[in-house]
Amino acid sequence: MNKSYFYLDMKTHELEVPYTGQKRRVRVLLPKNYTNDTDTRYPVVYFHDGQNVLYSKESFSGHSWKIIPTIKRHPDIAKMIVVAIDNDGLNRMHEYSAWKYQESNIPGIQFGGKGTEYAEFVMEVVKPFIDETYRTKLDKTHTAMIGSSLGGNITQFMGLTYQEQIGCLGVFSSANWLHQDAFDRFMERQTLDRNQRVYIYVGTEEADDTDKTLMAGNIKQAYINSSLSYYRQLVAGGVALSHLKLEVISGAIHNEEAWAAYLPDCLRFLGEHW
């Protein structure tokens, strides 16, 4: 096989975050032959937690989403532009939640609440920059967003808030139970896009070392319940069953290695009509 088949080009940009004034690293993975196929436009997949997407050596868990091997090993998956947006380290918990939530073991300390501002950064700074700089397909059908854990939370929120611009969602191991009531109220007020495609993944053994201290030790069920609730809400809102996929994975734990195993399925499902 011609090794050039596996050639992928990556670009790195530093974009200013309006609410912090700081630069944020945004990396762009271009499909093979992007520079040669000058008439071709591509779907775009946005990932939160960009540090965990590309290389295991920089991933929080020591294992990345393996997006580059996924693209190389599965040539049936539609060609796409991948945009990996770094998280803001210690501020990640604030940015990836549109609502504040209480850490039960640290009285008086609240996290979250910056999600709306972060969403605006992605949709009003990052996306316009990507669309202006690269040959993208601008319509929502060809715009996807993927996130895991708290990145799943903000993906769900943005998928509702920006339904006219984001047509495909990959929600992995969402920690939406942290602010379930607020999210439910928000979702009830929305008229859902019946054509949005949503891939939902949850493991039966979710819970990292931090999570295990929460929810009176019932954290594994909380993850499952939250994902099932989201699925039911989408169905009740009229989203076509053919546009929804729910994966409840027996024995799967809460890390990038588990999520990477199902990334090909997610991309195939979201890109079914690309």
N, C-alpha and C positions, 0 to 999 in steps of 0.2 A: 504493500500500500504506500502511496506517495505520502511521505511524512509532512509535506506542506499542507495536507488535509487538516492537520492538527494545529496549524498556526493560528494563534489568536493574538490580537494586539491589545495592549492595555494602556490607557491614558490616565494621568493623574491630574486632578484640578483641586484648587483651594478656593472655596466659595465662602463669602462672608455671611455669617448668621446675623440677621438684623437685630435680634433681641439680646445678643451678647457682644456684638462687634468683633467676635473672634472668627478666624478662618476655620473651615471644616473640610477635611479631606473627602473628596468624592472621586471614586475610581470608576472608569468606564472600560468594560471589556467588549471589544468589537469582534464581530464574527469573521470567520475566514473570508478572505478576498474582499473585505470591505472597501479597501482603497482602490481595487480594480473594478468592482461592480458599481460604477459611479451612478448608475440609473436606479439602483435598488434602494428601497427604504425598508426599515426593519421595525418589528415590534420592540418595545422597551419593557424590561423587567427591573423594577426598583427594589432593592433590598435594604432593610434597616440593619443595624449592627454590622456595618461594612467590614470591620476588622475580622469578623468570623466567616466571611463569605469566600475569600480567595485562597488564603494560605494557612495551613495548620499552625505554623510557627508563630503566628501573631494572634491566633484565635484564643478566646478566653478559656475554652475548655481543652485546648491543645489539639483540637480536631476541627477543621473548617467544614463549611457546607459542600466543599468539593465541587464547586460549580464548573471549574475548568475541566476536571476529569469527566464530569457528567456530560458536558457538551461533546467532549472528544469520544466518549464511549457509546454515545447514543445518537448516531447521525440522523435518526428518524425524528428527533425533536427539532421543531422549527428553528431556523436561525433567528437570533435575537441580539439586541444590545442589552448588556447587563450593567446596571448602575448600582454600585455599592456605596452607601452613604454611611460614613463612620458614626458611631455613637459618641457621646460627649463624656465618656468615662463615668465619673461619680455623679454627673447630672443626668445620666441615662434614665434613672427611675422617674425623674421629673418630666423629662421630655417625652417619654413614651406613654404617658398617662394624661388623658384630658381632664381627669378628676383627681382630687386629692384623696389619699387613703391613709389610714392609720396603721403604723407598725405596732402590733399589740404588745410586743415585749420592750418597746422603748416609749414609755408614756410621754405624751406631749410632742412627739416627733411625727411630722407628716411628710409624706412623699407625694410626688405627682403634681398635676395641675398645669404643666407647661405644654401639654400635648397639642393644644390648639395653635400655639405659636410655632411649635416644631412643624406641625402639618402645613402651616402657611409657608414656612421656609422651604419645605420640600416642593410644594405646589406653585409657589410664586417666585422662587429663586432657582432651585435645582432643576425642576422640570423645564421651565422656559429656556434655561441655559443649555440643557441637553438637546432640546428641540431646535435651538438656533445653531448649535455647534455640529450636530450630527444629523444624518439622514434618517429620521425617525418617522414612523407612522403615527400621526397625531391623534387619531380617533381613539375613543375609550376602549373599543374592542381589542386594540393592539397595545394597550397600556395595562401593565400588571404590577402588583405590589406584593412582596412576600416578607413576612416577619415571624419571629419565634419568641415565645415567652412574652415579655413585655412588648417586644417588637410585634407580636401577634395582636396585642391589645391595640396598639396605635394603628396597625393595619386595618383592624375592624372599624375603628373610629373614622379613619380616613376614607375607608370604603363606603361609609354612609355619608360623610360630609361632602365628599367629592365624587358622587356617583356619576356625574356627567363627564368626568374626566378619567376615572379609573374603572375599567370594565372587568378586571380579573384580580382576584385576591387569593393569596396562599397564606392561610392562618395556621401556624404550627404551635401546638402546646400553649395556647393563649392563657395568660394568667388573669383573665378578665374577672375572675372571682374576687379580685382585690377591690373592685368597684362595681360589682354586678348590678346592684339596684340602680345606680346612676346610669349605667350603660343601657339597662332595660328601659328606663324611662325615656332616654334619648332615642332609642331605636323605635319605640312605640310611636313617636311623633313623626317618624320618617315615612314617606311614600317610597317603597323600595323599587329599584330598577329590576324588573323581572328578567332582564337579559344578562345581568351581571353573573359572572362565573365565579364560584367560591369553592376552594378546596380547603377542607378542615381536617387537621390531623391532631390526634391526642393519644398518648400512651397510657397504659394502665398502671404504670409505676412512676408517674411523674412526681417530682419533688426533689429539689436539690437541697443541700445542707441548710440553707437559709429557710427555705419553704417549710421544712419539716417541723419547725417550731410554731407554725401558724395553723389557724383553723382547727385548733384543739386536736392536732394530729391527724385530722381527716383530710389532709391535703390532696391525696391521690384521687379521692372521690370528687373533691372540689374541681379539679382540672377536668375530669370527665363530665361532670354535671354542667360546667360552664360551656364546654364545647357542644354538648347535646342541646343545651338551651339556645345557643346561637343558631344551630341548624334548624331547630323547630321554629324559631322566630323568622328565619329566612323563608321557610316553607309557608308559614302563616301569612307572610307578607306578599306571597304570590310569586316568589322566584321559582322558575321551572325546575322540577326535580332533575331534569337532564343537565341543568347548569350547576348542580350541587354535587359534591363528593365528600363523604364523611369517612375518615379512616380512624378506627379505634384499634390501636395496635397492642396486642397482648404482650406484656412484659417490657414494653419500650420505656426507657427512662428519659430524663430531661436534659438532653445535650445535643450538640451539633452532629455527633456521629449517628444518632438515631434519626435526626431530621434529614441528614444527607442521604440516607438510604431510601427515603421516599421523595426526594426532590425530583428525580426523573418522572415519577408518576404525576406529581404536581404540575410540572412544566408541560407534560403531554396533555393533561386535562385542560389547563388554562389556554394552551395554544392549539386546541383542537381545530379551530377555524382560521388559524394564521396562515 
